[in-house]
């Protein structure tokens, strides 16, 4: 199940917007938008329509918890590396990050052990 709040976060990230920018574009306060993203409240129909039009997404996809929103042709950059994402959902990425982080941490520990072994020899 993908909540409206998660979808709003996904849409905002895919458009590279801050909460303030997204809220301003829709004509609501940042506080209201933050509560929607946190699933603490839901927008009224008028605001759902504004969100749908702003992000160019069907209202049905926006409000149906069984329908997910995909990010297309988005780039996430960090340092000199750029990760290109094609129709990969932000939430799928978050599921990958945890195990990837564990692998990187394990590799770093292994490298430290190897360096210590080299120094001893």
N, CA, C and O atoms as CSV, one atom per row, in Angstrom:
chain,resi,resn,atom,element,x,y,z
A,1,UNK,N,N,0.843,-1.182,0.000
A,1,UNK,CA,C,0.000,0.000,0.000
A,1,UNK,C,C,0.891,1.248,0.000
A,1,UNK,O,O,1.797,1.381,0.822
A,2,UNK,N,N,0.622,2.126,-0.907
A,2,UNK,CA,C,1.367,3.379,-1.004
A,2,UNK,C,C,0.421,4.516,-0.654
A,2,UNK,O,O,-0.551,4.775,-1.364
A,3,UNK,N,N,0.717,5.185,0.442
A,3,UNK,CA,C,-0.166,6.252,0.919
A,3,UNK,C,C,-0.019,7.507,0.062
A,3,UNK,O,O,0.940,7.660,-0.694
A,4,UNK,N,N,-0.977,8.377,0.198
A,4,UNK,CA,C,-0.920,9.658,-0.502
A,4,UNK,C,C,0.330,10.429,-0.088
A,4,UNK,O,O,0.984,11.050,-0.925
A,5,UNK,N,N,0.660,10.390,1.193
A,5,UNK,CA,C,1.848,11.098,1.677
A,5,UNK,C,C,3.113,10.624,0.988
A,5,UNK,O,O,3.939,11.438,0.577
A,6,UNK,N,N,3.271,9.315,0.857
A,6,UNK,CA,C,4.451,8.766,0.177
A,6,UNK,C,C,4.469,9.179,-1.293
A,6,UNK,O,O,5.526,9.471,-1.852
A,7,UNK,N,N,3.304,9.202,-1.903
A,7,UNK,CA,C,3.224,9.627,-3.303
A,7,UNK,C,C,3.617,11.096,-3.456
A,7,UNK,O,O,4.308,11.468,-4.405
A,8,UNK,N,N,3.170,11.923,-2.516
A,8,UNK,CA,C,3.517,13.341,-2.577
A,8,UNK,C,C,5.021,13.542,-2.420
A,8,UNK,O,O,5.619,14.370,-3.108
A,9,UNK,N,N,5.627,12.782,-1.514
A,9,UNK,CA,C,7.081,12.863,-1.346
A,9,UNK,C,C,7.774,12.445,-2.634
A,9,UNK,O,O,8.699,13.115,-3.092
A,10,UNK,N,N,7.329,11.338,-3.216
A,10,UNK,CA,C,7.898,10.824,-4.460
A,10,UNK,C,C,7.793,11.870,-5.572
A,10,UNK,O,O,8.763,12.128,-6.286
A,11,UNK,N,N,6.625,12.460,-5.709
A,11,UNK,CA,C,6.412,13.477,-6.747
A,11,UNK,C,C,7.289,14.704,-6.509
A,11,UNK,O,O,7.897,15.237,-7.438
A,12,UNK,N,N,7.344,15.139,-5.262
A,12,UNK,CA,C,8.142,16.331,-4.943
A,12,UNK,C,C,9.620,16.081,-5.220
A,12,UNK,O,O,10.294,16.931,-5.804
A,13,UNK,N,N,10.128,14.924,-4.807
A,13,UNK,CA,C,11.532,14.593,-5.068
A,13,UNK,C,C,11.805,14.496,-6.566
A,13,UNK,O,O,12.836,14.962,-7.050
A,14,UNK,N,N,10.883,13.895,-7.283
A,14,UNK,CA,C,11.100,13.726,-8.723
A,14,UNK,C,C,11.106,15.064,-9.460
A,14,UNK,O,O,11.693,15.181,-10.536
A,15,UNK,N,N,10.451,16.070,-8.882
A,15,UNK,CA,C,10.449,17.404,-9.475
A,15,UNK,C,C,11.493,18.325,-8.832
A,15,UNK,O,O,11.572,19.515,-9.138
A,16,UNK,N,N,12.293,17.736,-7.929
A,16,UNK,CA,C,13.383,18.450,-7.257
A,16,UNK,C,C,12.889,19.721,-6.565
A,16,UNK,O,O,13.457,20.801,-6.725
A,17,UNK,N,N,11.810,19.556,-5.788
A,17,UNK,CA,C,11.205,20.685,-5.088
A,17,UNK,C,C,11.366,20.535,-3.581
A,17,UNK,O,O,11.422,19.422,-3.058
A,18,UNK,N,N,11.439,21.649,-2.905
A,18,UNK,CA,C,11.356,21.636,-1.445
A,18,UNK,C,C,9.870,21.601,-1.084
A,18,UNK,O,O,9.010,21.808,-1.939
A,19,UNK,N,N,9.582,21.339,0.175
A,19,UNK,CA,C,8.178,21.376,0.602
A,19,UNK,C,C,7.586,22.755,0.393
A,19,UNK,O,O,6.430,22.882,-0.011
A,20,UNK,N,N,8.366,23.786,0.664
A,20,UNK,CA,C,7.887,25.162,0.494
A,20,UNK,C,C,7.529,25.418,-0.970
A,20,UNK,O,O,6.476,25.983,-1.268
A,21,UNK,N,N,8.409,24.999,-1.880
A,21,UNK,CA,C,8.155,25.215,-3.314
A,21,UNK,C,C,6.913,24.452,-3.766
A,21,UNK,O,O,6.086,24.988,-4.504
A,22,UNK,N,N,6.783,23.202,-3.322
A,22,UNK,CA,C,5.614,22.400,-3.702
A,22,UNK,C,C,4.339,23.032,-3.157
A,22,UNK,O,O,3.343,23.159,-3.869
A,23,UNK,N,N,4.379,23.424,-1.895
A,23,UNK,CA,C,3.204,24.043,-1.273
A,23,UNK,C,C,2.823,25.339,-1.977
A,23,UNK,O,O,1.646,25.580,-2.244
A,24,UNK,N,N,3.816,26.174,-2.279
A,24,UNK,CA,C,3.555,27.436,-2.977
A,24,UNK,C,C,2.939,27.190,-4.350
A,24,UNK,O,O,2.031,27.910,-4.764
A,25,UNK,N,N,3.425,26.185,-5.047
A,25,UNK,CA,C,2.920,25.875,-6.391
A,25,UNK,C,C,1.460,25.450,-6.361
A,25,UNK,O,O,0.713,25.677,-7.313
A,26,UNK,N,N,1.066,24.834,-5.261
A,26,UNK,CA,C,-0.312,24.364,-5.125
A,26,UNK,C,C,-1.193,25.411,-4.452
A,26,UNK,O,O,-2.418,25.371,-4.566
A,27,UNK,N,N,-0.554,26.351,-3.747
A,27,UNK,CA,C,-1.309,27.418,-3.104
A,27,UNK,C,C,-1.751,27.087,-1.686
A,27,UNK,O,O,-2.816,27.513,-1.240
A,28,UNK,N,N,-0.910,26.314,-0.976
A,28,UNK,CA,C,-1.205,25.992,0.416
A,28,UNK,C,C,0.028,26.303,1.261
A,28,UNK,O,O,1.097,26.603,0.729
A,29,UNK,N,N,-0.131,26.228,2.571
A,29,UNK,CA,C,1.011,26.485,3.451
A,29,UNK,C,C,1.946,25.276,3.463
A,29,UNK,O,O,1.544,24.149,3.172
A,30,UNK,N,N,3.196,25.544,3.806
A,30,UNK,CA,C,4.175,24.458,3.913
A,30,UNK,C,C,3.746,23.493,5.010
A,30,UNK,O,O,3.947,22.284,4.889
A,31,UNK,N,N,3.161,24.016,6.072
A,31,UNK,CA,C,2.702,23.179,7.171
A,31,UNK,C,C,1.624,22.194,6.703
A,31,UNK,O,O,1.652,21.016,7.060
A,32,UNK,N,N,0.688,22.683,5.913
A,32,UNK,CA,C,-0.371,21.809,5.392
A,32,UNK,C,C,0.237,20.722,4.505
A,32,UNK,O,O,-0.115,19.548,4.618
A,33,UNK,N,N,1.154,21.127,3.621
A,33,UNK,CA,C,1.783,20.170,2.713
A,33,UNK,C,C,2.578,19.124,3.508
A,33,UNK,O,O,2.546,17.938,3.181
A,34,UNK,N,N,3.283,19.566,4.542
A,34,UNK,CA,C,4.063,18.652,5.375
A,34,UNK,C,C,3.148,17.640,6.068
A,34,UNK,O,O,3.502,16.467,6.188
A,35,UNK,N,N,1.995,18.079,6.516
A,35,UNK,CA,C,1.043,17.166,7.163
A,35,UNK,C,C,0.509,16.150,6.174
A,35,UNK,O,O,0.282,14.997,6.541
A,36,UNK,N,N,0.302,16.552,4.925
A,36,UNK,CA,C,-0.135,15.591,3.897
A,36,UNK,C,C,0.935,14.547,3.662
A,36,UNK,O,O,0.643,13.353,3.596
A,37,UNK,N,N,2.193,15.002,3.534
A,37,UNK,CA,C,3.287,14.068,3.290
A,37,UNK,C,C,3.464,13.104,4.459
A,37,UNK,O,O,3.850,11.951,4.262
A,38,UNK,N,N,3.187,13.566,5.659
A,38,UNK,CA,C,3.325,12.727,6.849
A,38,UNK,C,C,2.072,11.869,7.086
A,38,UNK,O,O,2.003,11.126,8.064
A,39,UNK,N,N,1.098,11.976,6.198
A,39,UNK,CA,C,-0.181,11.260,6.315
A,39,UNK,C,C,-0.900,11.586,7.628
A,39,UNK,O,O,-1.591,10.745,8.204
A,40,UNK,N,N,-0.718,12.825,8.083
A,40,UNK,CA,C,-1.412,13.271,9.294
A,40,UNK,C,C,-2.742,13.936,8.954
A,40,UNK,O,O,-3.615,14.059,9.813
A,41,UNK,N,N,-2.893,14.356,7.724
A,41,UNK,CA,C,-4.164,14.893,7.244
A,41,UNK,C,C,-4.201,14.695,5.734
A,41,UNK,O,O,-3.189,14.383,5.106
A,42,UNK,N,N,-5.391,14.884,5.166
A,42,UNK,CA,C,-5.562,14.730,3.723
A,42,UNK,C,C,-6.070,16.027,3.108
A,42,UNK,O,O,-6.862,16.745,3.717
A,43,UNK,N,N,-5.609,16.319,1.896
A,43,UNK,CA,C,-6.088,17.533,1.231
A,43,UNK,C,C,-7.567,17.422,0.862
A,43,UNK,O,O,-8.079,16.331,0.609
A,44,UNK,N,N,-8.233,18.561,0.837
A,44,UNK,CA,C,-9.615,18.575,0.364
A,44,UNK,C,C,-9.605,18.363,-1.143
A,44,UNK,O,O,-8.557,18.478,-1.779
A,45,UNK,N,N,-10.747,18.057,-1.712
A,45,UNK,CA,C,-10.841,17.718,-3.133
A,45,UNK,C,C,-10.252,18.809,-4.025
A,45,UNK,O,O,-9.570,18.512,-5.006
A,46,UNK,N,N,-10.512,20.060,-3.688
A,46,UNK,CA,C,-9.983,21.176,-4.485
A,46,UNK,C,C,-8.457,21.108,-4.553
A,46,UNK,O,O,-7.869,21.328,-5.612
A,47,UNK,N,N,-7.821,20.806,-3.425
A,47,UNK,CA,C,-6.361,20.719,-3.396
A,47,UNK,C,C,-5.850,19.443,-4.073
A,47,UNK,O,O,-4.780,19.449,-4.680
A,48,UNK,N,N,-6.609,18.357,-3.969
A,48,UNK,CA,C,-6.233,17.140,-4.698
A,48,UNK,C,C,-6.204,17.405,-6.201
A,48,UNK,O,O,-5.316,16.934,-6.911
A,49,UNK,N,N,-7.183,18.159,-6.667
A,49,UNK,CA,C,-7.221,18.506,-8.094
A,49,UNK,C,C,-6.029,19.385,-8.476
A,49,UNK,O,O,-5.438,19.203,-9.541
A,50,UNK,N,N,-5.678,20.338,-7.608
A,50,UNK,CA,C,-4.517,21.188,-7.874
A,50,UNK,C,C,-3.238,20.355,-7.935
A,50,UNK,O,O,-2.398,20.557,-8.812
A,51,UNK,N,N,-3.099,19.421,-6.999
A,51,UNK,CA,C,-1.926,18.537,-6.976
A,51,UNK,C,C,-1.870,17.716,-8.254
A,51,UNK,O,O,-0.822,17.599,-8.890
A,52,UNK,N,N,-3.005,17.155,-8.614
A,52,UNK,CA,C,-3.098,16.330,-9.821
A,52,UNK,C,C,-2.702,17.119,-11.067
A,52,UNK,O,O,-1.957,16.626,-11.914
A,53,UNK,N,N,-3.192,18.311,-11.166
A,53,UNK,CA,C,-2.879,19.155,-12.337
A,53,UNK,C,C,-1.421,19.615,-12.317
A,53,UNK,O,O,-0.749,19.616,-13.348
A,54,UNK,N,N,-0.943,20.003,-11.147
A,54,UNK,CA,C,0.423,20.513,-11.047
A,54,UNK,C,C,1.435,19.435,-11.446
A,54,UNK,O,O,2.351,19.690,-12.227
A,55,UNK,N,N,1.259,18.237,-10.903
A,55,UNK,CA,C,2.202,17.161,-11.191
A,55,UNK,C,C,1.855,16.374,-12.458
A,55,UNK,O,O,2.574,15.456,-12.853
A,56,UNK,N,N,0.733,16.756,-13.088
A,56,UNK,CA,C,0.290,16.097,-14.331
A,56,UNK,C,C,0.131,14.591,-14.127
A,56,UNK,O,O,0.700,13.775,-14.852
A,57,UNK,N,N,-0.656,14.260,-13.122
A,57,UNK,CA,C,-0.913,12.865,-12.781
A,57,UNK,C,C,-2.409,12.673,-12.589
A,57,UNK,O,O,-3.089,13.554,-12.065
A,58,UNK,N,N,-2.918,11.529,-13.009
A,58,UNK,CA,C,-4.344,11.247,-12.860
A,58,UNK,C,C,-4.730,11.258,-11.384
A,58,UNK,O,O,-4.001,10.745,-10.535
A,59,UNK,N,N,-5.865,11.840,-11.097
A,59,UNK,CA,C,-6.363,11.898,-9.731
A,59,UNK,C,C,-6.532,10.485,-9.167
A,59,UNK,O,O,-6.262,10.244,-7.991
A,60,UNK,N,N,-6.972,9.573,-9.997
A,60,UNK,CA,C,-7.163,8.185,-9.583
A,60,UNK,C,C,-5.854,7.572,-9.077
A,60,UNK,O,O,-5.843,6.898,-8.047
A,61,UNK,N,N,-4.768,7.800,-9.787
A,61,UNK,CA,C,-3.467,7.273,-9.378
A,61,UNK,C,C,-3.027,7.933,-8.074
A,61,UNK,O,O,-2.423,7.288,-7.216
A,62,UNK,N,N,-3.326,9.194,-7.935
A,62,UNK,CA,C,-2.924,9.943,-6.746
A,62,UNK,C,C,-3.601,9.425,-5.481
A,62,UNK,O,O,-2.955,9.317,-4.439
A,63,UNK,N,N,-4.884,9.104,-5.556
A,63,UNK,CA,C,-5.633,8.753,-4.346
A,63,UNK,C,C,-5.783,7.256,-4.106
A,63,UNK,O,O,-6.141,6.850,-3.000
A,64,UNK,N,N,-5.522,6.432,-5.102
A,64,UNK,CA,C,-5.668,4.982,-4.942
A,64,UNK,C,C,-4.416,4.401,-4.289
A,64,UNK,O,O,-3.331,4.452,-4.869
A,65,UNK,N,N,-4.563,3.851,-3.086
A,65,UNK,CA,C,-3.430,3.300,-2.340
A,65,UNK,C,C,-2.803,2.084,-3.020
A,65,UNK,O,O,-1.695,1.682,-2.666
A,66,UNK,N,N,-3.484,1.512,-3.969
A,66,UNK,CA,C,-2.957,0.335,-4.665
A,66,UNK,C,C,-2.187,0.696,-5.930
A,66,UNK,O,O,-1.636,-0.180,-6.597
A,67,UNK,N,N,-2.150,1.974,-6.256
A,67,UNK,CA,C,-1.425,2.420,-7.452
A,67,UNK,C,C,-0.207,3.206,-7.025
A,67,UNK,O,O,-0.276,4.053,-6.134
A,68,UNK,N,N,0.913,2.917,-7.671
A,68,UNK,CA,C,2.173,3.548,-7.318
A,68,UNK,C,C,2.551,4.572,-8.373
A,68,UNK,O,O,2.063,4.519,-9.502
A,69,UNK,N,N,3.413,5.495,-8.008
A,69,UNK,CA,C,3.902,6.516,-8.918
A,69,UNK,C,C,5.355,6.214,-9.210
A,69,UNK,O,O,6.146,6.022,-8.286
A,70,UNK,N,N,5.716,6.169,-10.468
A,70,UNK,CA,C,7.099,5.921,-10.849
A,70,UNK,C,C,7.781,7.214,-11.245
A,70,UNK,O,O,7.147,8.137,-11.756
A,71,UNK,N,N,9.062,7.270,-11.007
A,71,UNK,CA,C,9.887,8.400,-11.408
A,71,UNK,C,C,10.553,8.012,-12.710
A,71,UNK,O,O,11.121,6.925,-12.814
A,72,UNK,N,N,10.494,8.877,-13.700
A,72,UNK,CA,C,11.122,8.582,-14.982
A,72,UNK,C,C,12.172,9.618,-15.313
A,72,UNK,O,O,11.996,10.808,-15.051
A,73,UNK,N,N,13.277,9.148,-15.897
A,73,UNK,CA,C,14.340,10.015,-16.385
A,73,UNK,C,C,14.808,11.035,-15.345
A,73,UNK,O,O,14.966,12.218,-15.648
A,74,UNK,N,N,15.023,10.570,-14.142
A,74,UNK,CA,C,15.481,11.433,-13.063
A,74,UNK,C,C,16.938,11.142,-12.784
A,74,UNK,O,O,17.375,9.995,-12.879
A,75,UNK,N,N,17.692,12.166,-12.443
A,75,UNK,CA,C,19.083,11.974,-12.065
A,75,UNK,C,C,19.273,12.405,-10.628
A,75,UNK,O,O,18.801,13.458,-10.201
A,76,UNK,N,N,19.973,11.566,-9.899
A,76,UNK,CA,C,20.355,11.913,-8.541
A,76,UNK,C,C,21.857,12.059,-8.562
A,76,UNK,O,O,22.570,11.113,-8.897
A,77,UNK,N,N,22.348,13.233,-8.209
A,77,UNK,CA,C,23.790,13.434,-8.271
A,77,UNK,C,C,24.364,13.583,-6.883
A,77,UNK,O,O,23.711,14.078,-5.965
A,78,UNK,N,N,25.585,13.150,-6.752
A,78,UNK,CA,C,26.295,13.280,-5.495
A,78,UNK,C,C,27.777,13.268,-5.796
A,78,UNK,O,O,28.308,12.265,-6.272
A,79,UNK,N,N,28.442,14.360,-5.526
A,79,UNK,CA,C,29.863,14.435,-5.856
A,79,UNK,C,C,30.046,14.398,-7.356
A,79,UNK,O,O,29.389,15.136,-8.091
A,80,UNK,N,N,30.942,13.537,-7.808
A,80,UNK,CA,C,31.199,13.432,-9.241
A,80,UNK,C,C,30.367,12.349,-9.902
A,80,UNK,O,O,30.370,12.222,-11.127
A,81,UNK,N,N,29.653,11.568,-9.102
A,81,UNK,CA,C,28.886,10.458,-9.645
A,81,UNK,C,C,27.447,10.871,-9.871
A,81,UNK,O,O,26.894,11.672,-9.117
A,82,UNK,N,N,26.845,10.321,-10.911
A,82,UNK,CA,C,25.440,10.567,-11.196
A,82,UNK,C,C,24.757,9.222,-11.359
A,82,UNK,O,O,25.212,8.375,-12.127
A,83,UNK,N,N,23.665,9.029,-10.633
A,83,UNK,CA,C,22.881,7.814,-10.750
A,83,UNK,C,C,21.662,8.148,-11.594
A,83,UNK,O,O,20.882,9.029,-11.229
A,84,UNK,N,N,21.487,7.475,-12.693
A,84,UNK,CA,C,20.344,7.714,-13.551
A,84,UNK,C,C,19.263,6.700,-13.233
A,84,UNK,O,O,19.530,5.501,-13.147
A,85,UNK,N,N,18.059,7.177,-13.060
A,85,UNK,CA,C,16.941,6.319,-12.701
A,85,UNK,C,C,15.890,6.401,-13.805
A,85,UNK,O,O,15.398,7.484,-14.122
A,86,UNK,N,N,15.561,5.288,-14.369
A,86,UNK,CA,C,14.502,5.237,-15.361
A,86,UNK,C,C,13.389,4.355,-14.828
A,86,UNK,O,O,13.594,3.166,-14.581
A,87,UNK,N,N,12.220,4.932,-14.653
A,87,UNK,CA,C,11.033,4.250,-14.133
A,87,UNK,C,C,11.346,3.403,-12.913
A,87,UNK,O,O,10.809,2.307,-12.754
A,88,UNK,N,N,12.212,3.913,-12.056
A,88,UNK,CA,C,12.510,3.254,-10.793
A,88,UNK,C,C,11.898,4.098,-9.692
A,88,UNK,O,O,12.190,5.287,-9.571
A,89,UNK,N,N,11.077,3.497,-8.921
A,89,UNK,CA,C,10.343,4.197,-7.895
A,89,UNK,C,C,11.239,4.607,-6.744
A,89,UNK,O,O,12.113,3.839,-6.342
A,90,UNK,N,N,11.040,5.805,-6.203
A,90,UNK,CA,C,11.829,6.297,-5.080
A,90,UNK,C,C,11.754,5.314,-3.915
A,90,UNK,O,O,12.740,5.127,-3.202
A,91,UNK,N,N,10.604,4.690,-3.717
A,91,UNK,CA,C,10.457,3.766,-2.605
A,91,UNK,C,C,11.196,2.469,-2.871
A,91,UNK,O,O,11.670,1.830,-1.931
A,92,UNK,N,N,11.308,2.064,-4.129
A,92,UNK,CA,C,12.122,0.900,-4.458
A,92,UNK,C,C,13.583,1.212,-4.169
A,92,UNK,O,O,14.322,0.349,-3.696
A,93,UNK,N,N,13.995,2.426,-4.447
A,93,UNK,CA,C,15.368,2.837,-4.185
A,93,UNK,C,C,15.638,2.767,-2.691
A,93,UNK,O,O,16.695,2.295,-2.272
A,94,UNK,N,N,14.686,3.235,-1.880
A,94,UNK,CA,C,14.899,3.221,-0.435
A,94,UNK,C,C,15.040,1.791,0.087
A,94,UNK,O,O,15.728,1.564,1.082
A,95,UNK,N,N,14.403,0.833,-0.568
A,95,UNK,CA,C,14.543,-0.566,-0.173
A,95,UNK,C,C,15.931,-1.096,-0.527
A,95,UNK,O,O,16.418,-2.027,0.114
A,96,UNK,N,N,16.561,-0.523,-1.523
A,96,UNK,CA,C,17.886,-0.953,-1.966
A,96,UNK,C,C,18.970,-0.322,-1.092
A,96,UNK,O,O,20.011,-0.935,-0.854
A,97,UNK,N,N,18.730,0.884,-0.621
A,97,UNK,CA,C,19.759,1.645,0.082
A,97,UNK,C,C,20.231,0.942,1.352
A,97,UNK,O,O,21.433,0.904,1.617
A,98,UNK,N,N,19.316,0.388,2.138
A,98,UNK,CA,C,19.698,-0.277,3.388
A,98,UNK,C,C,20.700,-1.403,3.166
A,98,UNK,O,O,21.786,-1.380,3.746
A,99,UNK,N,N,20.355,-2.396,2.332
A,99,UNK,CA,C,21.311,-3.477,2.076
A,99,UNK,C,C,22.600,-2.978,1.417
A,99,UNK,O,O,23.680,-3.501,1.693
A,100,UNK,N,N,22.490,-1.984,0.561
A,100,UNK,CA,C,23.677,-1.425,-0.085
A,100,UNK,C,C,24.588,-0.771,0.948
A,100,UNK,O,O,25.807,-0.938,0.903
A,101,UNK,N,N,23.997,-0.031,1.875
A,101,UNK,CA,C,24.768,0.610,2.937
A,101,UNK,C,C,25.489,-0.452,3.772
A,101,UNK,O,O,26.658,-0.283,4.117
A,102,UNK,N,N,24.791,-1.548,4.096
A,102,UNK,CA,C,25.414,-2.630,4.870
A,102,UNK,C,C,26.593,-3.239,4.116
A,102,UNK,O,O,27.624,-3.545,4.714
A,103,UNK,N,N,26.442,-3.414,2.815
A,103,UNK,CA,C,27.517,-3.966,1.998
A,103,UNK,C,C,28.714,-3.026,1.978
A,103,UNK,O,O,29.855,-3.466,2.119
A,104,UNK,N,N,28.459,-1.743,1.803
A,104,UNK,CA,C,29.542,-0.755,1.773
A,104,UNK,C,C,30.263,-0.730,3.123
A,104,UNK,O,O,31.492,-0.690,3.175
A,105,UNK,N,N,29.490,-0.754,4.213
A,105,UNK,CA,C,30.108,-0.759,5.543
A,105,UNK,C,C,30.975,-2.006,5.730
A,105,UNK,O,O,32.070,-1.919,6.285
A,106,UNK,N,N,30.499,-3.155,5.275
A,106,UNK,CA,C,31.283,-4.393,5.376
A,106,UNK,C,C,32.559,-4.300,4.554
A,106,UNK,O,O,33.620,-4.747,4.990
A,107,UNK,N,N,32.455,-3.724,3.374
A,107,UNK,CA,C,33.644,-3.561,2.527
A,107,UNK,C,C,34.654,-2.622,3.168
A,107,UNK,O,O,35.858,-2.869,3.106
A,108,UNK,N,N,34.175,-1.553,3.781
A,108,UNK,CA,C,35.075,-0.623,4.465
A,108,UNK,C,C,35.793,-1.304,5.627
A,108,UNK,O,O,36.993,-1.107,5.817
A,109,UNK,N,N,35.064,-2.103,6.403
A,109,UNK,CA,C,35.686,-2.843,7.496
A,109,UNK,C,C,36.741,-3.806,6.965
A,109,UNK,O,O,37.818,-3.938,7.548
A,110,UNK,N,N,36.433,-4.475,5.865
A,110,UNK,CA,C,37.375,-5.400,5.252
A,110,UNK,C,C,38.624,-4.662,4.777
A,110,UNK,O,O,39.741,-5.144,4.966
A,111,UNK,N,N,38.439,-3.504,4.168
A,111,UNK,CA,C,39.584,-2.710,3.707
A,111,UNK,C,C,40.463,-2.274,4.884
A,111,UNK,O,O,41.690,-2.290,4.783
A,112,UNK,N,N,39.845,-1.892,5.983
A,112,UNK,CA,C,40.608,-1.496,7.170
A,112,UNK,C,C,41.428,-2.679,7.678
A,112,UNK,O,O,42.599,-2.525,8.025
A,113,UNK,N,N,40.810,-3.859,7.722
A,113,UNK,CA,C,41.527,-5.055,8.166
A,113,UNK,C,C,42.696,-5.384,7.241
A,113,UNK,O,O,43.773,-5.759,7.703
A,114,UNK,N,N,42.479,-5.243,5.948
A,114,UNK,CA,C,43.543,-5.504,4.974
A,114,UNK,C,C,44.678,-4.511,5.146
A,114,UNK,O,O,45.849,-4.890,5.126
A,115,UNK,N,N,44.332,-3.231,5.316
A,115,UNK,CA,C,45.368,-2.210,5.521
A,115,UNK,C,C,46.165,-2.482,6.792
A,115,UNK,O,O,47.385,-2.321,6.799
A,116,UNK,N,N,45.496,-2.892,7.862
A,116,UNK,CA,C,46.183,-3.214,9.112
A,116,UNK,C,C,47.126,-4.404,8.906
A,116,UNK,O,O,48.248,-4.407,9.413
A,117,UNK,N,N,46.669,-5.407,8.166
A,117,UNK,CA,C,47.489,-6.587,7.884
A,117,UNK,C,C,48.719,-6.202,7.066
A,117,UNK,O,O,49.815,-6.701,7.319
A,118,UNK,N,N,48.541,-5.326,6.099
A,118,UNK,CA,C,49.659,-4.882,5.257
A,118,UNK,C,C,50.672,-4.134,6.111
A,118,UNK,O,O,51.877,-4.335,5.963
A,119,UNK,N,N,50.196,-3.274,7.002
A,119,UNK,CA,C,51.111,-2.505,7.880
A,119,UNK,C,C,51.915,-3.420,8.792
A,119,UNK,O,O,53.074,-3.133,9.090
A,120,UNK,N,N,51.314,-4.513,9.236
A,120,UNK,CA,C,52.004,-5.458,10.119
A,120,UNK,C,C,53.106,-6.216,9.386
A,120,UNK,O,O,54.119,-6.587,9.978
A,121,UNK,N,N,52.898,-6.439,8.101
A,121,UNK,CA,C,53.878,-7.208,7.319
A,121,UNK,C,C,54.881,-6.306,6.747
A,121,UNK,O,O,55.794,-6.757,6.054
